[in-house]
Amino acid sequence: MADAHVDHDYHLVDPSPWPIMGAFSAFVLAAGFIMFMHDMGNWVFALGGAMLI
């Protein structure tokens, strides 16, 4: 009976949601900083910082 497990020459890791979450959080932080500099939305800057932590 054939083995269903394929052996690779390299290690395959499971997908993680953290890279896309970090990228989205950095975008919100950058957009919030721009809004903060224009006195439009301080809460967006704080939200982006909280999401990164």
C-alpha angles and dihedrals in degrees: 000000000000120000112244092206114094117213114220129197089231137042117265115206127205117258115265129205093211100087093057091042090052092048092049091047091050090051092051090047092051093046090047091051090053090049090046091054090052094045092242108117125001091172093064090057090049091046092053091050092049091049091054091052 
